[in-house]
Amino acid sequence: MQQNEPSDIQEIEKRSFEWRAFFFITVILFPVLSIMVVGGYGFLIWMSQVFFFGPPGHG
């Protein structure tokens, strides 16, 4: 058996890490990022209306 050949335990640990990373990305990271992007865009529009353009339909 060669020294640099991965063992079954390392493969199992790698798969476990990949699944945890996948669930972290899909359950926590992407939803939080999407909320931040939409909220940031809404805040940008709101502040532009307050300081520069006024509300929609304003003269």
N, CA and C of each residue as an Amber inpcrd file, in Angstrom:
protein
   177
   0.8400000  -1.1820000   0.0000000   0.0000000   0.0000000   0.0000000
   0.8880000   1.2490000   0.0000000   0.5440000   2.2240000  -0.8200000
   1.3410000   3.4410000  -0.9090000   0.9780000   4.3990000   0.2210000
   1.9140000   5.2690000   0.5420000   1.7130000   6.2150000   1.6410000
   0.7130000   7.3100000   1.2890000   0.7290000   7.7980000   0.0610000
  -0.1210000   8.9270000  -0.2970000  -1.5020000   8.5000000  -0.8010000
  -1.8270000   7.2400000  -0.6990000  -3.1400000   6.7500000  -1.1190000
  -4.1690000   7.0510000  -0.0290000  -5.3010000   7.6990000  -0.3610000
  -6.2840000   8.0410000   0.6710000  -6.9660000   6.7920000   1.2200000
  -7.1790000   6.7970000   2.4970000  -7.8380000   5.6600000   3.1300000
  -9.3440000   5.8540000   3.0860000 -10.0730000   4.8110000   3.4490000
 -11.5310000   4.8770000   3.4610000 -12.0260000   5.8880000   4.4860000
 -11.3320000   6.0090000   5.6040000 -11.7470000   6.9510000   6.6490000
 -11.6130000   8.3840000   6.1390000 -10.5440000   8.6690000   5.4270000
 -10.3690000  10.0130000   4.8800000 -11.4460000  10.3320000   3.8550000
 -11.8190000   9.3420000   3.0510000 -12.8850000   9.5580000   2.0650000
 -14.2140000   9.8310000   2.7510000 -14.5090000   9.1040000   3.8120000
 -15.7550000   9.3090000   4.5560000 -15.7620000  10.6900000   5.1970000
 -14.6370000  11.0970000   5.7880000 -14.5470000  12.4300000   6.3870000
 -14.6990000  13.5160000   5.3230000 -14.1210000  13.2900000   4.1580000
 -14.2230000  14.2640000   3.0730000 -15.6690000  14.4010000   2.6130000
 -16.3620000  13.2770000   2.4480000 -17.7700000  13.3300000   2.0460000
 -18.6070000  14.0390000   3.0950000 -18.3450000  13.7390000   4.3630000
 -19.0930000  14.3860000   5.4450000 -18.8720000  15.8970000   5.4220000
 -17.6300000  16.3110000   5.2370000 -17.3250000  17.7370000   5.1650000
 -18.0130000  18.3850000   3.9690000 -18.0090000  17.7040000   2.8260000
 -18.6450000  18.2630000   1.6340000 -20.1500000  18.4190000   1.8330000
 -20.7920000  17.4250000   2.4640000 -22.2350000  17.5340000   2.7160000
 -22.5330000  18.6730000   3.6790000 -21.7350000  18.8150000   4.7340000
 -21.9460000  19.9210000   5.6770000 -21.7440000  21.2620000   4.9920000
 -20.7390000  21.3590000   4.1460000 -20.4990000  22.6070000   3.4170000
 -21.6560000  22.9050000   2.4640000 -22.1590000  21.8780000   1.7850000
 -23.2860000  22.0500000   0.8730000 -24.5160000  22.5520000   1.6190000
 -24.8410000  21.9280000   2.7460000 -26.0110000  22.3590000   3.5040000
 -25.8260000  23.7580000   4.0890000 -24.6210000  24.0910000   4.5240000
 -24.3590000  25.4420000   5.0210000 -24.6000000  26.4690000   3.9190000
 -24.0910000  26.1760000   2.7270000 -24.2460000  27.1180000   1.6200000
 -25.7070000  27.2650000   1.2240000 -26.4340000  26.1410000   1.1050000
 -27.8070000  26.2060000   0.6070000 -28.8140000  26.6370000   1.6540000
 -28.5750000  26.3310000   2.9320000 -29.5630000  26.6320000   3.9710000
 -29.2820000  27.9630000   4.6580000 -28.0150000  28.3420000   4.7810000
 -27.6790000  29.5530000   5.5380000 -27.1270000  30.6540000   4.6310000
 -26.0960000  30.3580000   3.8790000 -25.3730000  31.4070000   3.1600000
 -26.2020000  32.0550000   2.0470000 -26.7610000  31.2560000   1.1330000
 -27.5200000  31.8380000   0.0200000 -28.7600000  32.5920000   0.4770000
 -29.5600000  32.0600000   1.4190000 -30.7040000  32.8620000   1.8770000
 -30.2930000  34.1830000   2.5260000 -29.2540000  34.1560000   3.3430000
 -28.8030000  35.3920000   3.9930000 -28.2950000  36.3810000   2.9470000
 -27.5250000  35.9040000   1.9890000 -27.0230000  36.8020000   0.9450000
 -28.1550000  37.3740000   0.1020000 -29.1550000  36.5610000  -0.2130000
 -30.2610000  37.0780000  -1.0230000 -31.0550000  38.1280000  -0.2570000
 -31.2630000  37.9200000   1.0410000 -31.9570000  38.9230000   1.8560000
 -31.1440000  40.2130000   1.9110000 -29.8310000  40.0890000   2.0550000
 -28.9830000  41.2750000   2.1090000 -28.9880000  42.0330000   0.7800000
 -28.9670000  41.3190000  -0.3290000 -28.9590000  41.9790000  -1.6400000
 -30.2830000  42.7000000  -1.8810000 -31.4000000  42.0200000  -1.6240000
 -32.7050000  42.6450000  -1.8470000 -32.9110000  43.8130000  -0.8870000
 -32.5290000  43.6340000   0.3780000 -32.6490000  44.7200000   1.3500000
 -31.7640000  45.8980000   1.0090000 -30.5490000  45.6180000   0.5630000
 -29.6450000  46.6930000   0.1610000 -30.1550000  47.4550000  -1.0420000
 -30.7290000  46.7480000  -1.9980000 -31.3040000  47.4130000  -3.1740000
 -32.5000000  48.2770000  -2.7700000 -33.3510000  47.7490000  -1.9070000
 -34.4930000  48.5320000  -1.4250000 -34.0520000  49.7670000  -0.6640000
 -33.0240000  49.6200000   0.1670000 -32.4950000  50.7600000   0.9080000
 -31.9230000  51.8050000  -0.0420000 -31.2270000  51.3610000  -1.0750000
 -30.6660000  52.2820000  -2.0620000 -31.7710000  53.0630000  -2.7730000
 -32.8260000  52.3900000  -3.1830000 -33.9510000  53.0660000  -3.8350000
 -34.6120000  54.0490000  -2.8690000 -34.8150000  53.6150000  -1.6340000
 -35.4610000  54.4610000  -0.6280000 -34.6480000  55.7310000  -0.3870000
 -33.3360000  55.5890000  -0.1930000 -32.4910000  56.7550000   0.0590000
 -32.4140000  57.6620000  -1.1680000 -32.4210000  57.0900000  -2.3630000
 -32.4040000  57.9430000  -3.5570000 -33.6970000  58.7400000  -3.6690000
 -34.8180000  58.1620000  -3.2300000 -36.0740000  58.9060000  -3.2430000
 -36.0820000  59.9880000  -2.1670000 -35.4800000  59.7140000  -1.0310000
 -35.4580000  60.6980000   0.0530000 -34.5980000  61.9020000  -0.3320000
 -33.4290000  61.6720000  -0.9130000 -32.4800000  62.7590000  -1.1310000
 -32.4670000  63.3360000  -2.5420000 -32.8360000  62.5730000  -3.5590000
 -32.6350000  63.0480000  -4.9240000 -33.9060000  63.1280000  -5.7610000
 -34.6470000  62.0560000  -5.8650000 -35.6970000  61.9670000  -6.8710000
 -37.0990000  62.2000000  -6.3450000 -37.3370000  62.0490000  -5.0900000
 -38.6820000  62.1790000  -4.5520000 -39.4910000  60.9100000  -4.7750000
 -40.6640000  60.8580000  -4.1950000 -41.4760000  59.6520000  -4.3310000
 -42.0080000  59.4940000  -5.7560000 -42.3820000  58.2830000  -6.1340000
 -42.9350000  58.0720000  -7.4720000 -44.2080000  58.8920000  -7.6650000
 -44.3730000  59.4750000  -8.8200000 -45.5400000  60.2820000  -9.1170000
 -45.4290000  61.7160000  -8.6500000 -44.3040000  62.0540000  -8.0460000
 -44.0830000  63.4190000  -7.5600000 -43.7560000  64.3260000  -8.7410000
 -44.5000000  65.4070000  -8.8950000 -44.4340000  66.4120000  -9.9090000
 -43.2410000  66.4890000 -10.7370000
